[in-house]
Amino acid sequence: MKVQQRLPLIDMLRGFAVLGTLGTNIWIFAYLGDISYITTSNYSGWWSLNDFLRMAVLFLVNGKLLGLLTIMFGVGLELKYQQAMRKGNAWPGVYIWTIVFLFMEGLIHFTLVMEYDILMSYAVTAVIVAFIVKFGDKAIKRALYIFGSFHAGMILLILVSALLGANASFAGFDSVVSLYENGTWFEQIQYRLTNFLYYRTEAIFIIPMNIFLFLLGVKLMRNGVFSQDDKGRQARQKLFKIGIFIGIPLNLLIFIPGGAFDLPVRYLFAPILSIGYIGILGKMVEYRKLDWLWKRFGEIGKMSLSCYVLQNTFASIIFYGWGFGLGGKLNSIEVIAIWLTLSLLQLFFAHICIKHLHVGPMEWIRKNAIQSVTQN
């Protein structure tokens, strides 16, 4: 297997995805843990301008950038696999330690910062996918069909149930809102730990989808989708068409109020647009006058873990009662402004870190911790 150069599009896509996940999470922070604000379940008619702006942002990011980030984790796993094969190392071998640290980082992030952490789910997924990859292309193809079909079937069953009148509303968040508005940081930590299994339900539920998207990332990497040659551009053109002609129409269903399409859009239709974003962003990076911007996104991609944790930490300080206490007090324009401001701050922070330290702080800790474990 030939040595591959680092592909800048991979870092750029990962950085874009990290900032995009904040575009979803910012509403959970802004409304103090009430996830009904990222759904349509509480609406029976059209929205006010304030609500419409929120839903417009969620149309662009909710599930889409999380799907893209999941695909990019699969790409990262494939890069580790290729590296192990080039060096003649056992697989998964020391990569298991990376997974262990990812799980621990997720547990700490869940406990101290945010109950909707995705890192633990990614760690569990990575273990499964690492062994699937070990057994070769046939195993990958078979797993793609099995896990993809299972997940799609489960979501479509939920959709049919909702269309037949099953209750799809989210309720009972008053106590959560009160805690995040008035509770101390330590009380919030205690609440997350007490309700650990409840808040890990989604993380478990999405594992089949994660496995599919990880493996999709592996296949995209092997098919040269991220390369800068003609083959890569042609592949991204196909993904662009999938996003434009299939992904966008299906995701527009989020504007139908009532909640029936909330889960299907986030967990089934959104990943289709995630694929499209690879094609769309792949076209955008060919606009060379904005190379400075693509490089900034790439720097975030190189320290995605640090930025993911940092942006959620800043958001909790801004919105929760023990911080600035702005939760529940801002309109959609102000929330969007905070999201964009935090994104700009991360672009600056990542640039400084990569320029002077060449790595993010959490990536540095993980790298040195794994080296200390594996070299002893």
N, C-alpha and C positions, 0 to 999 in steps of 0.2 A: 504494500500500500504506500503510495507516494506521500511525501510530506506536503501538507497544505499550508499555504500562507493564511494568516488571520484575515478573515473576510469582513471588511468594515460594515457591510450592510447588516450583519448579524448583531453587532454591538448597537448599531443605530436602532434597529427594530426592538431590541430588548430595552433600550433606554426609553423609546417612545411608549412601549407597553407599560413600563413602570410608572411613568407620569400619568398615563391614561387610567391606570387602576385607581389613582387618587381621584380622578374625575368621577368615579362611582363612590368611593369611600367617603369623599368630602361631604356628601349628603347625609350619610349615616352619622358622621361627626356633627354636622350642622344641626341635625334634628335629634341629637342626643340618644342615639341608638335605636330610634324608631325606624325600622326598615320598611315600613309602609310607604315612606316617602321615595323609595326607589321602585315602587310598584304602582299599578293602576287600580288596585283592589278596592280602594276607598272612593272611587269615582264612578258615578253613574251617567255623567254627561260630560260636556267639554270642559276644559280647564280655563282658569284665569290666565292672564299673561304670565304671571309669576310661576304658576304651575307648568305652563307650556314651555317656558325657558328651561326649567329643570328637566322636563321630559325630553326636550330637544338634545340637551347635553347627554342624558342617559341613552338616548337613541344612538349616539355616536360611540359611547364608551362602555355602557353597562354590559358586561359579559364579553364584549368584543376584545377589549385590551387585556382582560384576564385570559381569554382564549389565546390571544397572541403571545402573552407571557408564558403560558403553558406550553405552546408549541416551541418557543425559544428555549425553554428548559429541556425539552426533548432534543433540540439541536445541540445544546451544551453537553448532554449525556453522550450523544454520538461523537462529539469532538473528543471527549474523555476516552471513549471506546477506541477511536482511531489512534489516539496517543498511546494507549496501552498496547495496541496491536503493533504499532511501529517499534516500540521499545521491547517487545516480546514479553510483556508482563501479563500475569494472570488477570482475568476479568471475571467478576467485578473487582476482585483484589482490594487495593487500598481505596478504591472509589466508595466502598462501603463506609469508610470513615467519613467521607464527605457527606454522605447521606445521614449518618448519625449526627454530625454537627448541624446539618440543616434542620433535622428534627428538633434538636435542642434549641437552636436559634428560634425556631417557630414557637416552641413552648414558652420560651422567655418573652417573645413578642406578644403572644396571646395573653400571658399573665400580666405583663406590665403595661401594655399599650392598647391592644385591640382584640376583641373576642372573635373577629372574623378573619383571623390569620389564615393564610394559604400555605405557609411553608411546611407545616406538619403534613398536610395532605400531599404536597409535592414530594416529601421525603418517602412516604409510604409508596407513592406511585413509582418513584425512582427505583426502589428495591425491586418491585415487580418487573418494571421495564428493563432493568439491567440484566435480569436473567432471561427475559424474552429475547433480547438482542444477542445474548450469548449463544442461543440456539439457532441463529441464522435467519436468512431472509424468509424462508417458508414459515417459520414460527412468527415472524413479525407480521406477515401478510395474514396469517390465520388469526392472530390476536386482534389485528385491526378490524376484521370482519366480526369477530365474536363480541368484543367489547363495544365496538361502534353500534352494532345491531341491538345489543342489550340496552345500551343507554338510550338510543333513539326510540326503541319500543317502549321503554319506561316513560319517557317524556311524552310521547304521543298518547299513551294511555292516560296520563294526567290531563293532557289537553282535552281528550274526548270526555273525560269525567267532568271537567270544568264546563265544557260546552253543553253538557247534559244537565247542568245546574248544581254541581257540587260546589260547596262553599270554598272559595279561593281567597278569602280575605285574611289580612293580617291584623290582629288585634291584641290587646293586653300589654301594651308597651308603656303604660302610664307609670308603673313602678320603676321601669328602667330609665325613662326620661327623668324622673325625680331623682334617681340615684346619680345620674351624670350631671344633673343641674346643681344638686346640692350636696352630694356625697363627697367624701375625701378620696384621694387617690388610693389609700389603703383599703377603704371600703369597696371601691370598685375592683381592686385586685381580689379581695375576698369573694365578691359576687361572681367574678369570672371563674374562679376555682371551684366554688360551690356548684355552679351550673356548667361545669366543664363538658359533660356529655351532651347536654342540650345544645351548647354552642359549637360542638364538633359534629353535629348532625350533617350540616352541609358539606363539611370536609370529607366525611365518609360517603355521602350520597354522590359526590362528583368524582370519586375515584375511577369508575369505568370511563367517564368522559376524559379524565386526565390521562389515563393509560392510552386511550385512542389518540389524543392530541400529542402526547409525548412521542408515540410511535410515528405519528404523522410528521413531526419535526425530524425524526430520524430519517424517514423516507425522503423528505424534501432536501435534507442535507446530502444524502447519497445521490440524489438526482441532479445535484448541481444548481438548485434553485437560487442560491445566494451568491453564486459566482458572478463575476463581471463580464463574462464572455457572452457570445450570441446564444448559446444554449441556455444560460441563466436568464437572459432577457426574454427569450421565447417562453420559458416556463413561467416567469412572472407575469407575462402578458395573459396567459391562460388563467392564472389566479386573479388577475385584475378583472377579467370578464366574469368570473364566478362571483366576485364581490359585487360588481355593478349590477349584473342582470339577475342574480339569485339572492345574494346576501342582503342587499338594500331593500328589495320588495318584501322579503320575509320579515325583516326587522322593523319595517314600518308598521307592522301589526301591533307594536307596543303602544301606538297612539289610539288603539281601541280600548276604551275604559272598561272596567269591570273585573279585571284580574285574570281572565281566562288565558291570556297570552303571556302573562308575566314569566312563568317558568319556561315555557317553550322558547320564548325569545332569548332569555338569558342562557339557557343550557343546551339549546339545539340549533336555533337560527343564528345566534351571535357568533359561534365558531366559524360559520360559513363566511360571515363578513370579516372575521379575523384572518382567514385565508386571503380574502380580497385585499385586506390592508397590506399584506406582504407585497402584492402586485402594485397597489396604489403607491405605497411608500417607495417601492423599487423604482417606479417611474419618476417620483419626485426627486430622488437623489441624483438623477441624471441631469437635473438643473444645476449646473456647476456654480452659478453665482451664489448659491446658498450653501456652499460647501462648509462654511464656518458653522452654520447651524447644525448640519448633519453631524459634524465632528463633536459638537456639544452633546447631542443626543447619544452619540457613540461613547462619550466619556461617562455618561450616566449608565449606559449598558455595561461598561467595564466594572462598575461598582454598584450594580443594581440592588444587591442585598442591602448595602448601607443606605442607599437612597430610599428604598421601600420602607425600611424601619424609620428613617429620619422623617419622611413626609408624614407618616402616621403619628409619630411623636409630636411633631409641630402642630398637626391638626388637633390632637387631643388637648394640647396646651391652649390653643386658641379658643376651642369651643366648650370644653368641660368646665364645670363650676370651680374646680380647684385651680384652674388657670385663669384665662381672661374672661371666661363665662359668657361667650357670645352665642352659644348654642340656643336655637329657637328664637333668636332676636333679629336675624338678618333675612333680607329678601334674596331671591335667586341671583340677581345681578351681583350683589355683594359676595355671595358664596362663590360664584364663578370667578370673581376678581381675586378672592383668596386662593382658590385653586391655581389660577394662572401665576399669582405672585409666588406661591410656594414652588411652582414648577421653575420659574425663573431663578429663584434662590438656589434650587438644586442644580440647575445648569451651571451657575457660578461656582457652587461648592464642589461639584464634580470636576470642573476645569482646574480648580486650584489643587485638588487632591491628586489628580492624574498628572498634572504638570510637575508638581514638586515631590510627590510620594510614589507616583506610578501605580497606586492601588488605593482602594477605599479602606477605611478603618476596620470595618467588619470583615472584609475580605482578607486583610492583613492578619487579623486575629485568627480567622479560620485556617489560613495557610500555615501559619506558624504552629498552631495547635495540632493540626494533622501531621506536620513534619515531626513534631516532638513525640507523637504517639507512634508513628510508623517507623521511626529511626531507632526506637528503643527495643 
